[in-house]
Amino acid sequence: MIRMLKKRKEKELEAQASKEVAERSDAALLAQDETREAQSQVEFPTHAIDEKERHDDYRTEYAAVVGETAGENPTRTLWSDAWGRLKHNKLAIIGAVWIIIMVVVALSADLWAPQLLGSPTEIESEEMAQLSRLPPSFEHPFGTDMLGRDVLCRVVYGARVSLAVGLLATAISTVIGLIMGALAAYYGGIWDTIIMRLADIFLAFPYTLFVIVMLAVLGSGIQNVFIAIGVLGWPSIARVFRSAILSVKENDYVDAARSMGASDKRIVARHIFPNSVASIVVYATMNIGGAILTESALSYLGMGVTPPNPSWGSMIQDGQTYLATEPWLMLMPGLAILTTVLAFTLLGDGLRDALDVKMKDA
């Protein structure tokens, strides 16, 4: 009986407590509603509303500018700025377009040149007398040589040799020059003395004569031309790269990387080289034209490409005998050399202006 009374009493107390909690909750909600109604009836000062509107307008405009910038130009780099300046340089663009045309024509020559113009090396003995030294015509736009071969076809295939020599020989000399210039500039001391004196020895001899001597030792052939021009062309690039490194290696970001424990290899590859590569790109581009001229001179002297394979220099040498009567035999390969070297020079000059961070946008 006593237990039943206790349980009943506990239930009554729980019900009373629940009722009090509900009443307090209803009172709190009523007070909150009254507070909101009072706040809605309060009028804020006009200047506060204007300030809030101006702040919202500023945030909206700022978000729009940030979104537009992120969408159109998310990152601004040296190369993107350089391209923006380069595309406004008409002469450089003309040079680049001509180089692209020459590369495409040379690489695709097997697909169309023999079918339309004939073989650049084979001789038709039965028709050689009728085809020999024909003037330019619709069938032979550049005329024919003394053996009846189409001059345009030989110029196209000669472009393969000249462009290959220019690109590969420049690549060889650039790699060697970058390594030697980095060692001389970054470490200095005895390394700088040895490398620069070695460069002076290479530069003391006439370049073309030095290449001829090297070919006399190695033997004639296109592979040896690559090696001779590439190996003997490193001193100039090494000097340019050395000067570029000396101008940037004492900057604060290099000292910071060194103080953080970065290795010499990492500092050169990640900090010094990217800030010095602009001058190397310009010099290497212009050096391609010089390599093409050197290969043409060697072929003219009979130390380059082995006949009957076509080369611009050997074509000029073959046609000089007929300069007075059939000038196209020399004129066409000569124009090919002139336009190609000029195109690389114009492109290199444009790259020099485009990669100069001090230049302002036009």
QUIHU-V924761 format. One record per pair of residues at least 4 apart in sequence whose ideal C-beta (glycine too) atoms are under 7 Angstrom apart, sorted by sequence separation. I is the first residue (numbers start at 1). J is the second residue. If there is no record, write none. Layout:
I:J, I:J
//
This chain:
1:5, 2:6, 3:7, 4:8, 5:9, 6:10, 7:11, 8:12, 9:13, 10:14, 11:15, 12:16, 13:17, 14:18, 15:19, 16:20, 17:21, 18:22, 19:23, 20:24, 21:25, 22:26, 23:27, 24:28, 25:29, 26:30, 27:31, 28:32, 29:33, 30:34, 31:35, 32:36, 33:37, 34:38, 35:39, 36:40, 37:41, 38:42, 44:48, 46:50, 47:51, 48:52, 49:53, 50:54, 51:55, 52:56, 53:57, 54:58, 55:59, 56:60, 57:61, 58:62, 59:63, 60:64, 61:65, 62:66, 63:67, 64:68, 65:69, 66:70, 67:71, 68:72, 69:73, 70:74, 76:80, 78:82, 79:83, 80:84, 81:85, 82:86, 83:87, 89:93, 90:94, 91:95, 92:96, 93:97, 94:98, 95:99, 96:100, 97:101, 98:102, 99:103, 100:104, 101:105, 102:106, 103:107, 104:108, 105:109, 108:112, 109:113, 112:116, 113:117, 114:118, 124:128, 127:131, 128:132, 136:140, 140:144, 144:148, 145:149, 149:153, 150:154, 151:155, 152:156, 153:157, 154:158, 155:159, 158:162, 159:163, 160:164, 161:165, 162:166, 163:167, 164:168, 165:169, 166:170, 167:171, 168:172, 169:173, 170:174, 171:175, 172:176, 173:177, 174:178, 175:179, 176:180, 177:181, 178:182, 179:183, 180:184, 181:185, 182:186, 183:187, 187:191, 188:192, 190:194, 191:195, 192:196, 193:197, 194:198, 195:199, 196:200, 197:201, 198:202, 199:203, 200:204, 205:209, 206:210, 207:211, 208:212, 209:213, 210:214, 211:215, 212:216, 213:217, 214:218, 220:224, 222:226, 223:227, 224:228, 225:229, 226:230, 227:231, 228:232, 229:233, 234:238, 235:239, 236:240, 237:241, 238:242, 239:243, 240:244, 241:245, 242:246, 243:247, 244:248, 245:249, 250:254, 252:256, 253:257, 254:258, 255:259, 256:260, 258:262, 262:266, 263:267, 264:268, 265:269, 266:270, 267:271, 268:272, 269:273, 271:275, 272:276, 273:277, 276:280, 277:281, 278:282, 279:283, 280:284, 281:285, 282:286, 283:287, 287:291, 288:292, 289:293, 290:294, 291:295, 292:296, 293:297, 294:298, 295:299, 296:300, 297:301, 305:309, 311:315, 312:316, 313:317, 314:318, 315:319, 316:320, 319:323, 322:326, 323:327, 327:331, 328:332, 330:334, 331:335, 332:336, 333:337, 334:338, 335:339, 336:340, 337:341, 338:342, 339:343, 340:344, 341:345, 342:346, 343:347, 344:348, 345:349, 346:350, 347:351, 348:352, 349:353, 350:354, 351:355, 352:356, 44:49, 76:81, 114:119, 123:128, 136:141, 144:149, 149:154, 205:210, 215:220, 219:224, 249:254, 257:262, 262:267, 267:272, 268:273, 298:303, 299:304, 310:315, 86:92, 87:93, 134:140, 136:142, 144:150, 145:151, 218:224, 298:304, 299:305, 305:311, 353:359, 124:131, 136:143, 144:151, 184:191, 304:311, 307:314, 322:329, 323:330, 135:143, 143:151, 183:191, 184:192, 134:143, 142:151, 215:224, 218:227, 258:267, 295:304, 304:313, 305:314, 134:144, 140:150, 142:152, 218:228, 257:267, 304:314, 319:329, 320:330, 133:144, 141:152, 184:195, 318:329, 319:330, 132:144, 133:145, 140:152, 183:195, 184:196, 299:311, 131:144, 133:146, 142:155, 215:228, 254:267, 300:313, 132:146, 214:228, 257:271, 299:313, 300:314, 316:330, 132:147, 180:195, 298:313, 299:314, 132:148, 296:312, 297:313, 300:316, 131:148, 211:228, 254:271, 296:313, 300:317, 316:333, 211:229, 214:232, 253:271, 254:272, 295:313, 315:333, 316:334, 128:147, 128:148, 127:148, 211:232, 312:333, 210:232, 249:272, 123:147, 124:148, 248:272, 312:336, 123:148, 207:232, 312:337, 123:149, 245:272, 248:275, 248:276, 120:149, 202:232, 118:149, 245:276, 118:150, 203:235, 244:276, 117:150, 120:153, 202:235, 120:154, 117:152, 118:153, 241:276, 244:279, 117:153, 199:235, 120:157, 199:238, 240:279, 241:280, 113:153, 199:239, 240:280, 296:337, 113:156, 195:238, 237:280, 240:283, 292:337, 237:283, 109:156, 109:157, 292:340, 293:341, 292:341, 106:156, 105:156, 289:341, 106:159, 105:159, 106:160, 172:226, 180:234, 184:238, 233:287, 289:344, 181:237, 288:344, 289:345, 102:159, 106:163, 169:226, 173:230, 177:234, 181:238, 185:242, 168:226, 172:230, 176:234, 180:238, 181:239, 184:242, 286:344, 172:231, 178:237, 182:241, 186:245, 285:344, 286:345, 103:163, 165:225, 169:229, 173:233, 177:237, 181:241, 185:245, 102:163, 161:222, 165:226, 169:230, 173:234, 177:238, 181:242, 185:246, 229:291, 285:347, 286:348, 174:237, 178:241, 182:245, 186:249, 285:348, 165:229, 169:233, 173:237, 177:241, 181:245, 185:249, 229:294, 229:295, 282:348, 285:351, 282:351, 225:295, 281:351, 282:352, 225:298, 282:355, 281:355, 278:355, 186:264, 225:304, 186:268, 211:294, 215:298, 220:303, 222:305, 221:306, 182:268, 208:294, 220:306, 211:298, 215:303, 208:297, 212:303, 178:280, 174:280, 174:284, 170:284, 170:287, 170:288, 167:288, 170:291, 166:288, 169:291, 166:291, 165:291, 166:292, 165:292, 162:292, 165:295, 162:295, 162:296, 161:305, 161:311, 162:312, 158:310, 157:310, 158:311, 158:312, 154:310, 158:315, 154:315, 145:318, 158:333, 151:328, 155:332, 159:336, 151:329, 155:333, 162:340, 151:332, 155:336, 145:329, 143:328, 142:328, 121:308, 121:309, 133:322, 120:310, 142:332, 136:328, 133:326, 135:328, 102:340, 98:339, 99:343, 98:343, 99:344, 95:343, 99:347, 95:344, 95:346, 96:347, 94:346, 95:347, 92:346, 91:346, 92:347, 92:349, 92:350, 91:350, 89:350, 86:350, 89:353, 86:351, 89:354, 85:353, 86:354, 85:354, 82:354, 82:355, 85:359, 88:362, 85:361, 84:361
//
